[in-house]
Amino acid sequence: MSFFVHSDGVIAPAGRRALLGQSARLLSGAAVALLAGRGSLAAETNDAAAQDVRILNTALGAELEAIAAYQLGADSGLLRKPVRDLALAFQGHHKEHADVLAKTVAKLGGKAVTAKAKYTFPTDTLKTQADVLRFAAALEKGAVSAYLGAVPVFGNRDLAKAAASILGDEAMHWAILRNAVGEVAVPSAFVS
């Protein structure tokens, strides 16, 4: 059975057509449903679940770093209003990802990692809006690569599908940020 998340946060069953008909914004809703609520999660072996928790915590750590990075960009004074709004929207996506990942770690019996007290960002090289956008694009590219590496190693295939959905969101962020600084949005036919 497929699920989606309504704008009020309620997870509900949906037919395939209803899911496909939802906007790109609801892609994260599919991830929420896949990560948060399948009974098959309980049937995993302890080793597979422990590996999945490690992978999820690694992803969660990266999401928390992205949240901090976007906050740095928003607070820098270098982003003009429409770009700052976009950065905050992307930060919101990362917050949603982090929330779902933390809840899934807990559901699997693990302890979710927390944000670092301080991140080391290259603040001395961030002098213009373009610098901030290139920095954010590099983080998004790293997230794409990380999720691409994680998808095939999940023990639980539902988690792999959800990670692939998040990967898609990260790839869209990367493409939009590349385009914003005048680079080719999609530099090649394959992501590595």
Secondary structure, 3 states (H helix, E strand, C coil): CEEEECCCCCEEEECHHHHHHCCHHHHHHHHHHHHHCCHHHHHCCHHHHHHHHHHHHHHHHHHHHHHHHHHHHHHCCCCCHHHHHHHHHHHHHHHHHHHHHHHHHHHCCCCCCCCCCCCCCCHHHCCCHHHHHHHHHHHHHHHHHHHHHHHHHCCCHHHHHHHHHHHHHHHHHHHHHHHHCCCCCCCCCCCC
